Amino acid sequence: MPYQTLEGGRVPIRIWTDPDTVEDAALEQLRNVSGLPWVEGLAVMPDVHYGKGATVGSVIAMRDAVSPAAVGVDIGCGMTAVRSSLTVEDMPDDLGLLRGRLERAIPVGPASHKQPVDPAGLRALKERGWYAFWKAFDDLHPAVRNRLGKARGQLGTLGSGNHFLEVCADDEGAIWLVLHSGSRNIGKELAEIHVEAARRLPHNQDLPDKDLAVFLTGTREMDEYRRDLFWAQEYARRNRAVMLALAQDVMTKFFGARLRAWDAPISCHHNYVAEEVYDGVELLVTRKGAIRAGDGELGIIPGSMATGTYIVRGLGNRSAFNSASHGAGRKMSRNKARKNFTVDDLREQTAGVECRKDAGVLDEIPGAYKDLESVMAAQSDLVEVVARLRQLVCVKG
């Protein structure tokens, strides 16, 4: 569907869904963003919903400024997926054993590895530059300098909330690994430090929402934020790469000679900042709950625990700043989901998927999310579908 245009402040709001279906609080957030003096454009994805600081599903293009709260506290959160040579015929009838081995290999929730993962011991891991990456930790904000041990221990861990690791099958019967995670505690701490620093700056005192406080190019505060931001985004990407390699190792041992090969992984952030040029102007583009969907670029758009995932190819729609949705998007808060649904509802809605079916993940029930098929239909001018996946195993924290 083509986007609709809503009246904004300095810039119009381009939205890829029916505005009448968006919460009033989210629309107010969007209007506040559109009125910021540094904003050059605002695009809103079909999975849009209210979020802290800025609306989830928003793409904010600023000139010489960036809002740390608009990025979110899980800096670099995103997706990775890889197709294997396995097919559904190779899968056992009882997938509980496979799920258990994946859960033992990759800590979930707040847990860390007892010993930091040695990247050299992971055959599937192609990442290099580990010495330089960890050396850069010494340059991060002084308040996190004592977090190195924790950051090393959490590298290759899933976290909780909507993060997951899945074994999926596509419509051709091929088996995929798909995972969703971010920068763990170190990203959260860095984000919170800089959000508070931005709030205190004089030029942010008259904003309609203090969560939209920005750093300005050419200032010490901006330089320090960019340093920490880009490191945390790299941590998130490497975190997913390590987890993927750990999961691939589990699969290789589990299936033996039946697993002959893996394709190249697909990876994309969906809470991050990128330096991009539009109409000859250098902009800082914040995607909070949105992926980059440049012409020909592969991306991943998941639903919920049992509603599937899409592998997509970007169409390079510059009206959306080359972006697309990051998923289905929530239609109710976690608290509301816990009140509205029961464990029996969870079991019913995740029937056929090997996963947790207890009160601890009730807030992640598929019924708390928007309809993925409708979200995909609303962005047919942003991406084209490459493959549709359905979950067989879902690991959650």
WOSUL-V232200 format. One record per helix or strand of 3 or more residues. SS is the DSSP state (H for helix, E for strand). FROM is the first residue (numbers start at 1). LEN is the number of residues. If there is no record, write none. Layout:
ss: (SS:SS)
from: (FROM:FROM)
len: (LEN:LEN)
This chain:
ss: (E:E:H:H:E:E:H:E:H:H:H:H:H:E:E:H:H:H:H:E:E:E:E:E:E:H:E:H:H:H:H:H:E)
from: (4:13:19:24:39:56:68:78:88:96:119:130:142:164:174:184:202:210:220:266:271:281:290:298:309:318:323:334:343:359:366:372:383)
len: (3:3:3:11:11:7:4:10:3:10:3:10:13:7:8:16:3:3:39:4:8:8:3:5:6:3:3:7:7:6:3:6:14)
